[in-house]
């Protein structure tokens, strides 16, 4: 290995001090911060909030200090449908309701995988992967579908937010503490030679403790409720004693099996036109597996545009923190000019960023519009976020097409938009990726 010599460092000092631009940028950055000093005017000019396809201006939701973006994004696609079909004023479905059942199911998923890996050394990579994060707020499209299919949905008024759903840090800390303790109890019980029936009985006793903890922390979710509302024509409606499952069927009514996840992962190990799943990724034992079809980015964007042109918004996952200005809501590859300011060129390609752990999907939002040129090609995209209405344009963000190309990894679209070949590839036996593959990332920002 080569050490850093004093002569080398002295040369760096001399070169820096001879560069007047660096000194000017140093003054700006040390007083105003890195990104504010490098922010460009051009990105704001190019990415205004006017779109040729614009599906909604409904008020945005706010996930607050929690990693529930994947739930918010899915429920937002539903609520736009409800607002239109039932002539509602601003309306939200309960994100906390989905959150409760996700925590409950993820706890069982974790304990079942602890049992399944009990024959492996405690230091094995799979066991360590499970114990590092027994559960978290983040998730994937197929995971939220599993929750909707099993537990339905409810209006926010029927199961409102709590302190712990809006700010989940303490809940996650102590739930994970409990689950790691439970993992030790189960592994030790199995090591003592306990039979399967005894192990399952112990797991169920531990899950009752988890359920009670969640109910006391988040509130006990309703098994049935009354749904009353007055529509925009001033007509009163009241649905008595409806279950969450029946509410979904009656008021949402989407056939979730008709929707598929499309990804863009341009790495050498994932050829396009094939389906993939990820080991140890999920939440509801016995439900549909997480499955993706990998396509090139131009095709991914074509599918998203086609769904919006049919009048339906699009759940999508991206690396939201890359070259984005949270306050203005602009996400563009030219938001910050490191090249002009610092002589630094971030030119790693999308595959390289995935392979070298620089980027992956971190956040789920909703595509609600797109601006197309005269040839039907996208210029910029309208994005409904779930960070409240104090950022962006009343909570809506805008992504340049170049940014979408580089930092979007997943969309969810209807099966009928796929070609026969694409659908066959999606439905083929998927290749199983390792648990730590970047395509196993959970949206959690």
N, C-alpha and C positions, 0 to 999 in steps of 0.2 A: 504493500500500500504506500502511496506517496503522500508525505506530510505537506502541510501548508508552510512555506518558508517565509521568513520576514521580508526577503527581497521581493517575493511575489506580491505580498500584501502591500508593501510600500509602492509598488508599481500601480496597484489598483487605486491607492490614495491619490497618486499624482495624476493619473488619467481622469479620475472623477473631478478633481479640483480644476482641471484645465477645461472642463466642459461647462460652459455657462448655462446651457439649457438645463442640465441636471440640477444646477444650483437653483435655478428659477422654479423648477418643478418641486424640489425639496421644500422651498419656502411655501409653495401652494399646498402641498400634501400635509406638511406638518401643522399647518394652520387650519385647513379645511377638510382633511381626510382624503384617503386614497381615491375612492370612486367619485366623490363630488368634484375633485380636482381634474379628473380625466373624462368627465361626462361630456358628451358631444351635443351640440344643438341639432345636428342633422338627424339624429335618431328620433327626436321629438317631432321634427318637421315631417319626416317620412311616415310616421306612425300615428296619425290622427285617428279619432274614433268615428270614422265614417266608413260604412261597409255596403257593398252592393247586395249582399245577402245578410240580413239582420233579423234574427228570429225572436228575440225577446229583449225587453227593457225592464223585466221584473226586478224588484229590489233584491239585493244579494243577501246571502246568509253569512254567518260569522262563526267559525269553528273555535275561535279564541285560542287559549293556550293548550291545545290538544292536537293530536296527530290524526284527526278523523277526516282528512280531506277526501279520501276515497269514498267514504260514506256520504259526505256532503255532496260530492259531485254526482253520485248515483241518485240520491234523493232529489237533487236539484233538477235532474232530467225528468223525474216523475212529477215534481210539483208544477213545472211549466205546463205539462199536459193537463193536470187537474185544474189549474187556474183558467186555462182556455176552455176546457170542456164543461166545467161546472160553473163558469162565470163568477169566479171568486175574486175577491180583492187579494192583496198580498197574503200568501199562505205558505206555511212550511210543514213538512213532515218531521216527526221526532227523530232527530239524529241520536239522542240519548237512548232511545229505545233500541235501536240497532247496536249501539255501543254496549249496552248491558249484555245483550245476547252474544255479542262477539267476544267479550271478556269471558263469559261463561263457557262458550264453546272452545275458545283458545286454551283455556285451562284444561279441559278434557283432552284436547288434541295434544297438548304438551305431556300430560301424564300418560296417555296411551303410547306416545313415542318413547317416553322414558322406560315403560314396560317393554316395548319392542326392542330396545337397545340394551336391555339389562345384561346381555351376554357379552357386551363390549367393555373394554377397559374404561375406567372413569376418565382417563386422559385421551381417549380416542377423539378424533376430530368431530365425528357426528355427535357424540355425547357432549363435548365441549360446546359445539354449536347450539345445541338445545339449551344448555345451562347458562350460556352467556346472556341470552335474552329469552326467558321462558315464554313471555308474551309481550306485545307492545301494541300501540294504538294503530299502527299502519296496516295496510292491506291491499288486496288486489280485486279486480272486477269479479272474478269467479267466486271469490270469498264472500263478497257482499251479496251476490246472487244467492249463495247457499243460505245466508241469513234470511233474506226476504222470502225464499221458498219455504223455509221451516217456520219462521216466526211472524211473517207478514210485516206490516207497517202500521203506524198510528199517527194521527195529527200531533203536532207539537203540543197543543193544548192538553192532550190526553196523557202525555208523559213529558213534562217540561225539563229543561236543563237543571242540573244541580251544580254545586261548586266543583265536584269532582269530575263531572263530564266536561265542563268548560275549562278546567285546569287539572289535567290528569296526572301530574307529576307524582303526587303523594300516593294516589291510587296505584299507579304502576310500581312504585318503589315497594310498597308493602304487599301487593299481590305477587310480585316476583319473589320477594323474600319468603312468602308462604309457599309458593310453588317449588322453590329450590329445596325447602325443608321437606315438602311432600315427596320430592324426587328421591331424597336420601332414604326416607322411610320405605318407599316402594322398592328401591334397589336392594336395601338391606333385607327386606322381607323375602324377596326373590332369592337372594344369596343364601338365605337360611333354608331354602327348599320348599317354600310355600307353594301350594297348588294354585292353578289359575282361578278357581272359584274364590279362594281366600284373598288373592291379590285384587281381584275385581271388587270384592266386598270392601276391602280397605280403600281402594280408589274412590268408590262411591261415597264412603264416609268423609273422605278428604274433600270431595266435590261439594258435599253439603255445606261444609265449612266455607268453601269458596263462594257458593251461592249466597249464604247468609251475609258474608262480608260485602259482596256486591250489592245486595238489597239494602243493607244498612248504609252503604256509601253513596249509591246512586238513586236509591228508591226502588220499591218493588214494582215491577212493570205490570200493567193491567192485562188481565186475561180477556176482558170485554169492557166496552165503554160506550157512551152515547156521543154521537157526532151531530152537532147542530150548527147550521150556518145560514146566513142570508146572502143570496146571490146578488149580482149587480142589477138585476131587475127588481130587487127588493122582495123576492119570494123567499119565504122561510122554509127550511128543510130540517128534519130531525130524524136521525137514524138511531134507534134504541138498541142497546145491548148487542153491539156488533163486535166480533172478534177481530184481532189484528189481521188474521189470515183472510177473513171475509172482506175486511176493509180493502186490502190489497186487490182482491179479485174484483170487487165492485167499482172501486174508484181509480185504481191505477190500471189494472187489466192488461198490462204488457206480458206477453209470453216470453219470459226471460231466456228460455231455451233457444229462441230465435236470434240471439245476439252472440257474437264471437269476438274474441280479443285478437287484434292484429298488431304485430310488433315490427319494429325495424331495428334489427341487430346485425350490422354489417361486418361482423367478425368472421374470421376464417373457419371457426368451428361450428358455425350455424348457417348452413346453406339456405338460400331463399327457397320458398315453395315447400317447406317442410313444417310439421307441427312439433311443438316442444312443450314439456312440462318440467317441473322442478321438484326434486326430492325434498321431503319434509316441509313442503309449502302448503299451507291450508289452515282451516280453522274448524270446520264442521266435519267430524268423522262420519263417513258414509255418504258424503255429498259429492257433487261433481268435482273433478280435479281441475286445478288451474291448467289451462291449455292456451297456447298461442299459435298463430300462423305467422311465420316470418316472411315479409315481403320487402321489396325495395321501397325507398322513401317516396318516390313519385307515385307509386301505386297506393301507398298508405294515404297520401294526401288526396288522391282521386276519390277514394272510398269515403273519406271524411266529407268532402265537398258534395258527393252524391247524396249522402244522408241528409245533410243540411238543406240541399236543394229540394229534397222531398218533404221538408218542413220539420225535421227532427234534429235536436241537438245531439252532441257527441261527447261522451265521456272520454277523456284522454289523460295520459300520464307523461310527464316531462321532468327535466332537471331544472326546476324553476329558478334556482339561485344563480344560474349561469348568465352573466351579462344582462341582468335585469335590474330595473329601478323600481323598487317596491312602492315608493311614494307616487310616482307618476304612472305606474302600471305599464311601463314600456319594457318589452323584452325583445332585444335586437342585438345582433352580433356587433353592431357599431355603436352600442350605447356608451362604451368607454373606449378611448383611444390610447391604448398602452404603447402602440408603435410610435406614434408621434411624440407622446409625452416622455416615454422611458426607454425607447429603442428596444422594446420587448414585443415579440411577435408570438402570440398564442396560435400556432398553426397545426397543432395535433389534430388528426382527423377523427371522425366519430368512432371508428373501430378502435383506434389507438386509445381514445379516452375510456372506452369500455374495458379494453384489455389491461390498461395500466391504472385502473381504479380512480380515474379522474372524474368520471361521470357515470350516472345511472339514473333511473327514474326515482324522483324524490317526492313528487307531488301530483295529485290528480285534480283536474279542473274540468270545465265544460266548454267545448267550442260552441258558440252561439251565433257565429257569423263569420263571413269571409269577404274580402274585397277582391274581385276578379277583374283582370284586364280584358281588353276587347277579344282576346283569344281564349278566354275562359281560364287563364292561369292565375294562381293566387299571388297577391301582392302582400297582404297582411291578414291577420286572423283576429276575430273578436273572442275574448276569453272571459268567461264568468268564473271569478275566483270565489273563495269562501273565507276571506279575511276582513269582512265588513266593508262598509261604504265610505270609509275615510281614506282609502287608498285607491289609486287608479281613477277611472271615471265612474264615480259612485260604485266602486267595487269591481268594475269591469276593466280588464287588462287588454292590451293589444300586443300581438307577437308578429314581428316581421316574418316573411316567408323564409328568409335565410335562417332565422333563429329556429323556426319550426323544423326546418330540414336537419339542423344540427342537434337539437336538444329534445325533440319529441321522440318517445320510444314506443308508445302504445296508444291505440284507439279501440273503441268498442263500436261495432256496426252490425246491422242486420245481415243475416245469412243471405238474404235474397239479393244483396248487392254484389256478392262474390260470383266469380265465374264457376262453372262446374268443376274445372280443374282445381281452383283454389279451395272450394268446399270439400272436394275429395281429399286434398292434402291436409286440410284442417282435421277431418274426421279419421284420418289414418292413425295408426298406432304412433303416439308421440315419442320422440327421443327424450329421455329423462336426463335433465341437467343436474349438476351437483347442487346441494343446498346453498352454497356460497357463490354460485354463478350470478353475475350482475343482473340477469333477467329474473332472478328471484327477489329483486329489490321490492320493498313495500312502500307504497305512497304514504308518507307520514308527516309532511310539512304543514 
